[in-house]
Amino acid sequence: MLQALIEGQHDPAVLADLAKRRLRAKMNWLVAHSLEVKPKTFAGYRFLVDRYVVPRVGRMKLQAVRPMHLSSLYRELLDGGGRNGRPLSRRTIDAVHRVLRKAFNDAVISDQLLESNPVVRAKRPKGSAGEVGLIWTPAELGRFLDHANSHRLYAFFHVAAFTGARRGELLTLCWTDLDLVAGVVTIRAPRPLSSVSGSWAPLRAAGSGA
């Protein structure tokens, strides 16, 4: 049945049967659209669905899902959806919301299984002032750097702490970006990475040489 949908064979009997399936089946079908997105994006969708969506609302029938169910899902994730019961970040909750929005958009527009998208009316928890307290103080950062002094990634931690650069910018730094004499590092826009023999390196433009 899922294969029929992927191939565009939208038989009414098939769709009627699919409408009775639970949200878990719908999520799995959406993830099957891997040809529509890049492999990294597909992997992200699968992780979000398997980790945060299916365990909590995966047993619900697709047509039974209401905005209040999704609002409760977001609240549950915010309160303790992270590792070891810790709060899940607002950024991750927003990512879950985007995946669900696409899922139900497909159900409404592409397959006409639903009349409306409940995700659109679901309420996501807003960030609170208390979340800012999760940022380390200068003293806490100093203790961390002292503790990590002998770690193989100490230089990475140090540059990250004192430049405020994003992870993608740090991971694509090259020796040519460093001036050790002047003590200056030039932060550039993140460059795409490629995996060669199991190690990651910035992609080079065609004809740029080795």
C-alpha positions in Angstrom: 0.0 0.0 0.0 2.8 2.4 0.9 4.5 1.5 -2.4 1.3 2.3 -4.3 1.2 5.8 -2.8 4.9 6.4 -3.5 4.3 5.4 -7.1 1.3 7.7 -7.4 -1.3 5.0 -7.7 -4.0 6.8 -5.6 -6.7 4.2 -5.8 -9.8 5.3 -3.8 -10.0 1.9 -2.0 -6.3 2.1 -1.1 -6.7 5.7 0.3 -9.8 4.7 2.3 -7.9 1.9 3.9 -4.9 4.1 4.6 -7.2 6.7 6.3 -8.0 4.1 8.9 -4.3 3.4 9.7 -2.7 4.9 12.7 -0.4 7.9 12.7 2.6 5.6 12.9 1.9 4.3 9.4 1.4 7.8 8.1 4.7 8.9 9.6 6.5 5.9 8.1 5.0 6.7 4.7 6.2 10.3 4.9 9.7 9.2 5.8 9.5 7.0 2.7 9.6 10.1 0.6 13.4 10.1 0.8 13.7 10.8 -2.9 12.3 14.3 -2.4 14.9 15.4 0.1 18.6 15.2 0.6 19.9 12.2 2.6 20.9 14.4 5.5 17.4 16.0 5.7 15.8 12.5 5.4 17.9 11.2 8.3 16.8 14.2 10.3 13.1 13.6 9.6 13.5 9.9 10.5 15.2 10.7 13.8 12.6 13.3 14.8 9.7 11.0 13.9 11.1 7.9 15.7 12.4 9.7 18.7 9.7 12.3 19.5 6.5 11.7 17.6 5.8 7.9 17.3 6.4 7.1 21.0 3.9 9.7 22.1 1.2 9.9 19.5 2.0 7.1 17.1 -0.9 5.0 18.2 -3.5 7.6 17.3 -5.6 7.3 14.2 -4.6 10.0 11.7 -8.1 11.5 11.5 -8.4 11.6 15.3 -5.4 14.0 15.8 -6.5 17.4 16.9 -4.6 20.6 17.6 -4.8 20.1 21.3 -3.1 16.7 21.0 -0.2 18.3 19.2 -0.1 21.2 21.7 0.2 18.7 24.5 2.9 16.9 22.6 5.0 20.1 22.3 4.5 20.8 26.0 5.5 17.3 27.0 8.7 17.6 24.9 9.5 21.0 26.4 9.0 19.7 29.9 11.0 16.4 29.6 11.4 15.2 26.1 15.2 15.5 26.1 17.9 13.0 27.1 17.4 11.6 30.6 14.1 13.5 31.0 15.7 16.9 30.5 13.7 19.7 28.8 13.9 19.6 25.0 15.1 22.7 23.3 12.7 25.0 21.5 14.7 24.6 18.3 14.1 20.9 18.3 10.4 21.3 19.1 10.2 23.7 16.1 11.9 21.0 13.9 9.3 18.5 15.1 6.6 21.0 14.3 7.9 21.4 10.7 8.0 17.7 10.1 4.4 17.3 11.4 3.2 20.2 9.4 4.6 18.7 6.2 3.1 15.3 7.1 -0.4 16.6 7.5 -0.1 19.0 4.6 0.5 15.9 2.4 -2.5 14.2 4.0 -4.7 17.2 3.2 -3.4 18.3 -0.2 -1.7 15.3 -1.9 -3.9 12.4 -0.6 -7.0 14.2 0.5 -7.3 12.1 3.6 -8.1 15.1 5.8 -10.1 18.3 5.3 -7.7 20.5 7.3 -4.3 20.4 8.9 -4.4 20.3 12.7 -0.8 21.2 13.0 -1.5 24.7 11.8 -3.7 25.4 14.8 -1.5 23.7 17.4 0.2 26.0 19.9 3.9 25.7 20.4 5.3 26.7 23.8 7.0 30.1 23.8 10.4 30.6 25.2 10.6 31.8 28.8 13.0 34.1 30.5 14.2 31.2 32.6 15.7 29.4 29.6 18.4 32.1 29.4 19.8 30.8 32.7 21.0 27.7 30.8 23.8 29.7 29.3 27.1 29.3 31.2 28.4 32.3 33.2 32.0 33.4 32.5 33.1 31.6 35.7 31.5 28.4 34.6 33.0 28.6 31.1 36.4 29.2 32.7 36.0 26.1 34.8 35.0 24.0 31.8 38.1 25.2 29.8 40.4 24.5 32.7 38.9 21.0 33.0 39.2 20.4 29.2 42.7 21.7 29.0 44.2 18.3 28.2 41.3 17.2 25.9 42.2 16.7 22.2 39.4 19.1 21.2 40.6 21.9 23.6 41.5 24.2 20.8 38.0 23.8 19.3 36.4 24.5 22.6 38.6 27.5 23.1 37.9 29.0 19.7 34.1 28.3 20.1 34.0 30.0 23.5 35.9 33.2 22.5 34.6 33.8 19.0 30.9 32.9 19.3 31.2 31.2 15.9 28.6 28.6 14.9 29.4 24.9 14.7 29.4 24.8 10.9 31.8 27.8 10.8 34.2 26.1 13.2 34.1 22.7 11.6 35.2 24.2 8.2 38.1 26.3 9.5 41.3 25.8 7.6 44.9 26.7 8.5 44.7 29.6 6.0 42.0 31.1 8.2 44.5 31.4 11.1 47.2 34.0 11.7 49.2 32.6 14.6 51.6 35.5 14.6 48.9 38.1 15.0 46.6 35.8 17.0 43.7 36.3 14.6 41.2 33.8 13.3 39.0 34.7 10.3 35.5 33.2 10.5 34.0 32.6 7.1 30.7 31.3 5.8 30.3 27.5 6.3 31.6 25.5 3.4 30.0 22.2 2.3 31.7 19.1 3.7 32.4 15.8 1.9 33.4 12.4 3.4 36.6 10.9 2.0 37.8 7.6 3.4 35.7 8.1 6.5 37.1 11.6 7.3 35.3 14.9 6.7 36.9 17.8 4.6 35.7 21.0 2.9 34.6 20.4 -0.7 36.8 22.0 -3.3 35.5 23.7 -6.4 36.1 21.9 -9.7 39.6 22.8 -11.1 40.8 24.2 -7.8 43.5 21.5 -7.4 44.3 19.1 -4.6 
